[in-house]
Amino acid sequence: HILGTNEVLLGRTTDWQAIARNAKLMICLGGLAAKNGLVNSGGAGRHDYGVLMREAKAAGLRFVNVSPFQGDTEDELEAEWVPIRPGTDAALLLAMAQVLVEAGLEDRGFLATHCTGWDRLRAYVTGAADGIVKTPDWAAAITGIPAETIRRLALECAAKPTMLTAAWSIQRADYGEQPYWMLIALAAMLGSIGKPGQGVAFGYGSINGMGTPRRELPAVSSPGIRNRGGLHIPVARVTEMLERPGGILQYNGRDITLPDIRMIWWAGGNPFHHHQDLPRLQRAWARAETIVVQEPWWTALARQADIVLPATTTLERNDIASSSRDRFIRAMHQAIPPVAQARNDADMLADVADALGYRDRFTEQRDENAWLRHLYEQWRLTCGNLGYEAPDFDRFWAEGHVEVPPVPIGEEYTQFADFHADPEAEPLNTPSGKVELFSETIDSFGYADCPGHPVWIEPREWLGAKAAAEYPLHLLSFQPATRLHGQLDPGRVAAADKIQGREPVNMSPADAAARGLADGDIVRIFNARGACLGGVRIKPGMLPGVVAMATGAWYDPATPGDPDAMCVHGNPNVLTADVGTSRLGQGPSAQSCLVQIARWEGPLPPVTVHGMPPVVAA
């Protein structure tokens, strides 16, 4: 709606070479967590992320880390830490915009030629629309950032070539669309969108490969197949779908009638790891009459199934690892035969297709090796059309990998550079062809939780809410350094990081002292939705009032199958709210979560989820 593409969020974005050569200031909402740069969907052939950031620092780039956590940037970057209350980034950005307007520093030429809707947004920023001037003093009361710091950052943005960026986590909160939209608007006010190494970008510090110099090549992958009936919902609304068959879900301007789901067949992913409000999900899950899960492990998801089909791991089959963010394509040669009754996912589904009478339509008469050859050769053909001649499949498979040549030294990429140079010849894919600071389309939806321009909307759960009187700590959940999501949670590395077998909960010294807690204490973390155990890890460099817990500890209710039972292991998603970010995005809002923490006084219950579940004879 705003920039006409999701590439700015998920695809090729302005690279670090361009930033290092051209920008002097980088303001990072949510920081640039180095640990996240170690992983990538499809695998990471090179870990350039930290090196590229340090090279940018050496070239003179100043970093500002706007986050509740000082550790969200590497020490070597010497970033200025600006602690902020979670969920208040939009207020900060609006106040920075007000400073620019008051000082007459907005780029009026760019706003006129490259943007639409500035008059509507300006009226909101200055208070002409609602009587509230979005001053630094106004924002200071919301964000906890001193007004003078807000004013100084705004003026520095206007004085230096600046890159504005936000981590993916910023959007995963109540009304998470607003800080993203306002960050784009602030970059537009600076006239920097499309300028070399400047403007706005998302995802640096969220995954490996964002900003890595690379060629415009796809991954080796299978093209997606759409539901023939056209029905789909945002994945974050699975619980609501199960709860409200026949109900209406408002999403991105559409009213979706939720289906009456009687059977769940789940292959890949684990909602009992990544979904919010797991007790609520467990209640909704029970509505299904039959549940089939394809899994290699006895995860919390597999334990919720009627039928578990044992699937092969990546060591038991042949495959290809590939990502559009990485220039290495890797042959994943089968290391061992399938264990016991394990089978490839594709083979199991082919048998289902056979029972339904269309095996050949499903398999296209290809087995595992034929599919790998076909997908690789399709990729190779695409690469040829884009100017890169990749080796054939046999050579690739024999040698074990393909290394796409790196971008030549000195070549740099800035997103929206063509648009910046000539907005008439290179318009954006928006209704106006411009950056939409006010969107007629979004405004026409009539959503109070996402109106036609970026605004400050008080989150349902934040440190300024009434609920903070009972639950005074804001819980943020983050990606772990010792595993990938919930993968390898039973392994030695993940186990070594736990405290008496429980997931650590990071606390500021002040918050721990106020509760009489010390490093290594076992605590109960709770709110009205649920409770879990955790182990205290006291960390300096945390904003008091904010605690943090990694995702991925396998959900382990004290009484299996009881949604009201406490998770004895420490999965934070028993605490998070299952509410869409807004009716526009309907994304997860896990980062808006208030809790209380108290010492655990009773006997420590065992963690059982890494063992075999109870087996009941049919």
N, C-alpha and C positions, 0 to 999 in steps of 0.2 A: 504493500500500500504506500510506503513512504519513499523507498528508493527503487522500487520496481524489480527487486531481485533478492533472493536469500543468499546469493553468493557472498555478500558482505558478512554473513553470519557463519556459513558452513564451508564456503568454497575458497577459491584463491583470493587472498586479500593482500593489501600493500605489504611488500616484503621488507625484511629488516635491513637489507642493503639500502633501500630507498630512505628508510627512516634514519639510519645512521648518517647518511650523506646530507640529508636536508633538514631534518627536524632538530630542534634544540630543547624541546620540552615534551614529555610524554606523561599525561595524566591517566592513571589506571584505576578505574573503579573495580574493586575486587582484587586488585593486585595482579601479580604475574607469578603464580605459584610454580616453582621449578619442578616439583614432583610430578605435576600434571603433564609436563613436557616429556616425560619418560614413556608415555603410552599413546597409542593411536589406534583407531579402528582400522583393521587390516594389517596392523603391525608397523613397527618403526625400524627401518634399515639404518638410519643414522639419527643420532641424538644431538642435533645442532642447536637446539633451543637456547641452552644456557650460554653457549659460545657466542651466538649471534647477539644476545642481549649484552654480554660483556664487551663485545666489539663496539656496539652502539654507545655504551657508556664511555669507552675509551675515545670515541670520536667526538665526545662533548655533549651527549644527550643527558638531560636531567630527568630523573624519574620521580613521580609523585604517586605514592601508594595510598589510595583512599579506601580504607578497609578497617574493620574492627581489629584486624590482626597485623601486627608489624611484620611477622614472618611470611606474609604473602608476597614478599619480594626477597631476592637473594641479598645477603649482606654486601656482596661485592658491588651491587648497583648503588649503594649509598643513597637509597631513595628517601625522600622526605615522607614521613609517615603522618597521614592525616586521619586520625581515628574518627569513625562515623557510626552513628546508630544504624543498625541494619534496617533496610527497607526505606531509607530516607534520601536516597541518591537523587531522586527527581527534584526534591526541594533544594538541594545544593546547586544543581544545574540551573534551575530557574533563577536563583539568586545571582549566580554568575552572569546569567543573561541580563538581569536587571542592572548590574554594574556596567556592563557594556553599553546598554541603552542610555543610561544616565550620563555616561562619559562620552557618548556619541562615537563609540568605537566599533559599532556593528558595520559590516561591509554592505552598505546599501546597494551598491552596484550588483554584487553577487546575489543578494536577496531579491533584486528586481528581475534579473535575467535568468537565474538558475533555480528559483524557488517560487512556490505559490503558497499563499495563506499567511505571509508574514504579518499582515495587518491584524489578523485575528489573534495570532500568538502574541504579538506585541501588546495588544490591548489587555491580554491576561497578565503578562509579565509586569506591566506598569500599573496594574490595578484598575485601569479604565473599564474593564469588563465586569469585575466583581468587587471593586472597592478595596482590594487587598494588594498593596504594592509588595512584590516578592523581593524584599530587600535582604541583604546579608543578616541583619538583625532578626528578621522574620525567620530565615532559614536556620540561624544559629539555635533558636529555641526548639527547632524540630530535630536537627541533625546532631547537635552537640558540638559542632565545629565553631570555633570563635568567628565572629563576624569579620574581624580583620583578616583572618586567614582566607575566608571566602573571597573577600574583596581583592586581596593580594594575588590569589590564583587567577582570578578573572582578568586582572590587568596584565599579568604575566603572559597569559594566553594570547592576548591582543598584541603584545610586544615581541613575541618570539614565534618562529615556525613551530606549530604544535600538532601532535597526534593525540587524539582523544580515543580512549579505548575502554571497553568493559568486558569483564569475564562473563562467560555463559551463565554463571550462577546468579548474576544480578537479576535476570529476567524470571528466575524461578521463585517468585515471591508474590504476595498480594499486589495486583496491578503492576506486574513486572514489565509490561509493555512501556510504561511511562518513562523510566530512566533511559531506556534505549532510544525512544523517540526524541526525548529532550537532548540526549547526547548528540544525535544527528542534527538537531536544531541549533545547538551551540556551535558545532563545526560549521554549519551554514552561515551563522552570524559572523564567524571569523573569516568566511570566504575561502576556507581551506580545503573543502571537499574536492579531491582530484588534483590538488597541488602536490608536487613531488614529495613523497614521504610524509605527508600531512593528512589532515582530515579526520576521519572517524573509521574505526574498525572494531570488531568484536572477536573474542576467542583467544587472543594472545594469553598464554597462561592457563588455557583450559585443556589443551591437547597438543601433542607433538605435531609439527608441520605447519601450524598457523603462522604465516609470515616467513616461512622458509622459502628462499628463492627456488623456483621450480618452473618446469615447462607446463604448458596447459594441456595435460594429458589425463585421460580418465583412469580409473582402476579397472582391473580385470574383474568383471562381475556379471551376474545374470540380470537381465532386464526385469524390472518388477512387473507383476501381473496384477491388474486391477480387478477388484471384485466386480463380477459381471453385472450384478444388480446395482452397482454404483454406491453401495452403502459403506461408509466408513465413519469412524468417530476419532477424536483425539485420544491417544492411548491413555492419557491421564484421567479419562472419564470412564474407565472400565467399571469401576465399582458402581458409579451412578447408573450405567447401562444395566447392570445386573439387578440393581435395586428398583428401577422404575421402568419396567417394560411397558411400552406404549406412551411413555412420557415424552415431553418435548425438550430437546437440548438446543439452546441457542448457541450458534457457533459461526463466527465470521460472516454474519449477515444471513445465515440460513437457519431454518428451524428443522432439526433432525428428529424424526420419530424414532425413539429407541426401540430396538427389536426385543422380542421375548426370547432370550437365550436359554435353551434347555440343555445344550451340550457345549462343553469347552474342550477344545483340542489345542494344546499349547506346545509349541516346538521352538526352542530358542528363547533366551531371556528368562527372567524370573520375577514376576510381579510381587512375590513375597519377599523379595529383596528391595526392589526399586520403587514400589508404589507407596503412596502415603496412607496413613491411618490404617495400619495392617489389621487391627481388631475389626474395623468396619469392613475391610475387604474380606476377611474371613467369614463374617456373617453373610455378606452378599454372595460369596463363592458357594456357600451351601445351598443356594437356590437352584443351582444347576443339577440336573438329574444324572448326568454322566460326565466325568472329567477324565480326559486322557492326556498324559504328559509324556513327552519324549525327553529323556534326561540320562546322562551318564552317572549322576551322583544322587544320593538321598538328600537332596536339598529340601528346604521348607516347602517349595512348590511341589516336588514329587510326593511329599508326605500328605498333600491335600488331594491326591488323585485317586480315582477308582481303579484306573489301569495305568501302569507305568511301563512304557516301552523303552528298554535299555538302549541308549544311543552310543555310538562310538565317540571317543575323544579324538582330538586332532592327531594323536600319536597312532591311532588305529585305522586311519584312512589316508588316502591321497587327497591333496587339496592345493590351492594356490593362495598365498597371502599377498594382498595388494591394497594400496590406498592411493587416492588421487593426491594426497598430501605428502607422499613419500616417493622417492625415485628408484626404489628397489622393489622388484617383483620376485617373490621367493617361491621355489618349489617345495611343497611340504610333503616329503616322501614318507610313506607309511613306515613306522618304526617297528611295530609289533602287530601280530594278528589280532582281530577283535577278541576281547576277553569274554568268555562264557557266551551268553546269548546276545551280546551287543551287536547292533547292525547300524549301517549308515542311515541317517535320516531320510535321504532320498530313496533308498531301497524300501524302507518301511512304507513311505507314502506311495511308492509305485505299487506295492501290493494292495493298498487301499484303493488306488485307482483301478487296479485290475479287478477287484471285487465289484467295483461300480461299472465296469465294462469299458474303461478308456485308458488302459495302461499305455498304449502306444502314443496317444495324444499327450499324456503326461510326460513320458520319458523321451518322446520324439525319437524312440528306438536307439537311444544312446545309453551306454553304461557309464560308470564313474570315469574311466579314462577317456572315453569319447567326449564326455561333457567337458572335462578339463581341456582337452585339445581344442574343442569347438570354442569355448569361452576365450581361451588364450589367443586363438587365431583371429577371432572377432576383434579383440583388443589390438592385435598386431596390425590388422587392416585399418582400424581407426587411427593408430599411430602413424601409419604410412600416409594417410590423408592429411595429417597434421605436420608432416615433414620429418618424422623420426622412423627409421627403418630398424625394427626390432628383429632379433634372431627368430628362426622358426621354432615351433614347439619342441621338436626333438632335441635341438641344441639347448634350449632353455632347460628342459627336464634333465638332461644329462649333466649340465654344468651347475644346476641348482639355483641359479638366480640370474636376473637381468638387472643391470645397473644403467638406468637412463642417464645419459650425460648431463652434468650439472649445467646450470645457467652460466654463460660466460661471465668471467670477472668483469665488472664494470656495467653489466646490464642490470637494470633495476625495473621494478614494476610498482606502479601506484594505481590503485583501483579508482575508477571514474576519471582518469586523466583525460580521456577523449571527450567526455561530457564537459569537463571543466574548460577545455580548450574551445569547444564549439557546441553549445547546448542545442542549437537548432539542427545541426547535422548529426549529432550523436545524442538524441534525447533518451531519457530514462524510460523504462517500461511502466510508467505510471499514467493515469488518465491525462495529466497535464504535460507529461514529458519532463517534468521538473521534480525537484525535491518537494514533497508535500508536507509543509509545516502545518497546514490545515488540510485535512482530507475530507472532501465532500462525500466520498464513499463511506468512510467510517462514520461520519456524522449522520449519514442517512440511516444507519442501523439503529440509532436511538439508544445506544448503550450508555447508561449513566456511569458504568465502571470503565468505560473507554470512550470518551467523547472525541470530537473532531480535531483536537490538537492536544499536545502533551500538557498534563496538569499534575498537581499534587493532590493525591487522594490518600487520606489517612488509612494505613493498613488495618486489617481486622485484628491482627496480632502484631504488636511492636511494643517497645519500651514506654511509649507514650499512651498506651491503651489502658482502659480501666482494669482490664484483666491482669495487668502487671502488678496490681496490689496483692493478688493471690499467687501469681506465677511471675516472679520478678526477674527471671533470667531469660534472655533471648537465646534459643538454641539454634546454631547453624550447623548443618551437616555437610561434610566435605568428602572429597575422594581420598581414599587411603593411600599411603605410601608403601604399604606392605602387601597389597594385593590389587587386582583389577576388579572394581565393584565387589561382588561377593566371590569371585573366582579365587581359588586357592586359600580360602579362609581356613580350611582344616590344616593347611601346610605349616611347616616349621617357622617360616619367616613371619607369617601373620601371628602365629601363636606366641612367638618371642616378644612381640610388641604388646601383648595383652597383660592385664594386671589381675592376677589370680583367675585367669581364664576369661576375664570380662574385657569388653572394649573400653579403652580409655576415654574419659571425658576431660577435655582441657578446660581449666579454670584459671582466672586471674588470681594472683596472691590475695587481693582484697576480698574477692568473693569466697575463696576457700577459708580465709581467716574468719570471715563473718559467720561461718557455719561450723567453725572449730575443726576443719578438715585438714589433713596432711596428705602428702604424696603417698599413693598406694592404698588409701582408704577405699573401701567399697561403699558405694552410695546408690540410693534409689532416685532415679530421675523420673518425674511424673507430671502429668497434667490431667485434665478431665477426660482425655481420650484414652490414656493408657499409662503404662509404667515399664521401666526396664532398669536393670542393674548396670553399673559402670564402675570403672576404677579411676580414682582421681589422679590427674596429672597436672600439677601446678606449673603454669607457664607465664613468664613475664611477657610484656609486649602484647597483651590482650586488653581490649576495652572492658573495664569493669561493667558487669551487668550482662555480658555476652559469654556464653560457653559454647564449646564446639565438640563434635563427635563425628568420627568417620562413619560412612555408610559401609555396609558389607558384612557385618557380623551376622551369621545365619540366625534367622528368627527362631527362637527357642522358648515358646511359652511354657511356664512351669507345669501346666496341665495341658498336654497336647489336645488340640481341637477346641479349647476353651478361649473364645475371643477376649474374655475379661481377665485372662491370666497374664501375669507379669512376664515379660521376656527376661529370662535370667542371664542372657548372653550379652545384650547391649545393642539391639538394632534400633537406631533412632527413629525409624519410620513407624514405630508404635506410638510415637508422640506427635508426628507431623500431621497437619490438617489436609484432608482431601477436598480441596476447594479449587476451582479453576482460577487462573490468574485474572481473567476477565472473560466476558462473553465473546470478545474478539479472538483471543488466543486459546483459551481453555487449557493452558499449560499447567504444570504442577506448581504449587505455591509452597513447597517444603521449607523454604527459608524464612517463612513467617510463622514462627513457632515459639510460644512462651511456655516455660517449665519452672518447676521448683526442684531443688536438690536437697536431700537429707541423708545423713549417715544410715547405712543399712545395719540394723542391730541384731537381726535374727541369724540362725544358721545359714551358711552359704549354700544355696541349692546347686546341684551339679548341672553342668552343661552337657546335654545329651545329644544335641542335634548332629554332632559329627560321628555318631555311632549308628548302628542299624536301628530302624524304627521297630516298634512291636509288630510282630507278624501274627495275624489272626487267620485261622483256617476258614476257608469259604464254606 
